[in-house]
Amino acid sequence: MREFFAYLDRALSGESLEALEVHLEECLACCDKLAFARQLDAFIKARLGEAPLPPRLEERIRQALDHA
């Protein structure tokens, strides 16, 4: 799941990026999670602007998504 978040942050490259993109072409569940995570990211950025995130907020959101 960490690769999924790295993908969202555009921090994946090489074989890891290629493998995840192939997986996303075949896995509708992961595509749905990706779409939701992108919407959530846009919503948070729109609401917070450039303000720093509250402590551990990102970690709590990622954990919740891992369990979803």
Secondary structure, DSSP 8 states (H G I E B T S, - for coil): -HHHHHHHTT---HHHHHHHHHHHHH-HHHHHHHHHHHHHHHHHHHHHTTS---TTHHHHHHHHHHH-
